[in-house]
Amino acid sequence: MENNNFLYPGRNSCVPACCFCQRIMESCVTLNFERYLSIGIMGSALESLAMKRNNNEIEQELDAALGKPKYYIDTAGMKEDERYSWFPTLGNSMTDDTAKSIPGGSLVLGRWLKLNSVRDVPLHQPIVFILNDDGEQFCILKSACEILSSTTPRADTDLEMLCLRSYNPAPRYDDFWLPFSCIKFIFVVEKVRRPDGREFVPKQEEVTRKAEEKA
């Protein structure tokens, strides 16, 4: 980004709209799970290295990940000293025909949340995840529903994992576990603008899958 505050010079209410080459994926990203298991076991070491990086380096990495915005959107209600961006959506994984539904073609306003560990990821609310898979960047819109770490009672590994959930109840959109080590950045969604122009603010709400309802 040309402006470190994600704000268009002279217009404090404007937020850039990101135009990813990959955009937000319709379903889960295909990952080399075995490779991420080996990386994930070293999670504590990676976390220590990440914490040593200064803020400027992290900001530069974020700028590179987001790319240069093609346009800006007038946006009210932003918090000071926070970074925001609008993201385009693609596909139906977050569509469930309810008030919280985020159909393909929507724009979501995300607020960047800095992470030190998997436990910093908020649960049960839509989040834009920017991922790295062997140098290739992907972006997905999901809701985190469960965290697995070394402090989790049922955990039998040091690997930090995050379970991601779609709103769409169809079988093709089942939950999947993602190693924390492949997450580059996350943006917590604070506003959704649907294709018809209607906007709403997402609420923190647990999404129950049909399989869980039957259990």
Secondary structure, DSSP 8 states (H G I E B T S, - for coil): --STTS-BTTBTTEEEE---SS-EESS-----HHHHHHHHTTHHHHHHHHHHS-HHHHHHHHHHHH---SEEEE-----TT--EEEEE--SSTT--SSTT---TT-EEEEEEE--SSGGGS-SSSEEEEEEEETTEEEEEEEEEEEEE-TTSTT--SS--EEEEE-S--SGGG--EEEEGGGEEEEEEEEEEE-TTS-EE---------HHHHH-
